[in-house]
Amino acid sequence: MNEKNWKPRLSIEITPQQSSDLSTLIPHGMQKLIFQAVVDDVIRMIRTHKEVFFAAVIAKQLRLDDYTSLDMKGKDGNNS
């Protein structure tokens, strides 16, 4: 393969149910755009919160819809 044409990819194993849900819920052609946005947000959160972000996601204490709220909270934990 020509190095110029090489594109990095992210591949993860998902369950059959997850695959079915994604196919049903995400309109055709939108999956790439959705996951590119998710990856960009995850990278931003890692740069900002590092180990805290990892621990919260792995412990399932932080969901995707909570990610942006982390950047909005002040030092006291309240939105500012």
N, C-alpha and C positions, 0 to 999 in steps of 0.2 A: 504494500500500500504506500502510495506517495505521501510523504510527511506533510505536504501542503494540504492534502485532503483529509488528514486525520482530525477527528473531532472527539474530545474526551466525552465519556459517557458515565452515567451513574446507574448501576444495576443493583437492585435489591430483590430479595425473595419476598413475595406476598402470598397470602392465603387465597385459595380459590374464591372465597366469599369477598375478599377485598377486591380481587380482579373483577368479579361480577358487579360489585357496587360501583367501582370506578367507571366501568363501561356503561353502566346504566345512568349514572348521575352526571358525568362530565360529557357535554356535547362533543360530537366527533370533531376532531381538529383542535380542541381546546386543551387537551391533556398536557401537551408540551408547554404551552404558555402558563398554565396553572403551576406546573411543577418548577418551571424556571423562576417564577415569582416566589414560590416557597423556598427554593434553594437560596435565592438572594436574601430573603428575610432571615433564614437560618444563619447564613454567613455573617450578616450584620449583627445578629444577637450573640453569636460566638465571639466576634470581635469586641463587643461591648461588655458581655457578662461572663464569658469563658466558662469556668468550672461550675458556677452557679447555674448557668443555663443547662449544661450537660446533666448535672445532678437532678434538676427539676424535671427535665424531659424524661430521663430514664426512670425516675420514681413516679412518673405519670402525675406529677403535681402541676404541670404546666402543659396547656394544650395550645394548638396553633392559634386559636382566637385570643389567647392570653399574651402572645409574644409581643405585640405592639404595646400593650398596656405597661410592660416593664419599662419602656423608654419614657413613658408619660408620668411615672411615679417619682415624686420627690424623695429626698433622703429619708423623710419620716414615713414613707410608704404610701402617702396620700397623693392623689393627682394634683399637680401644681402647674 
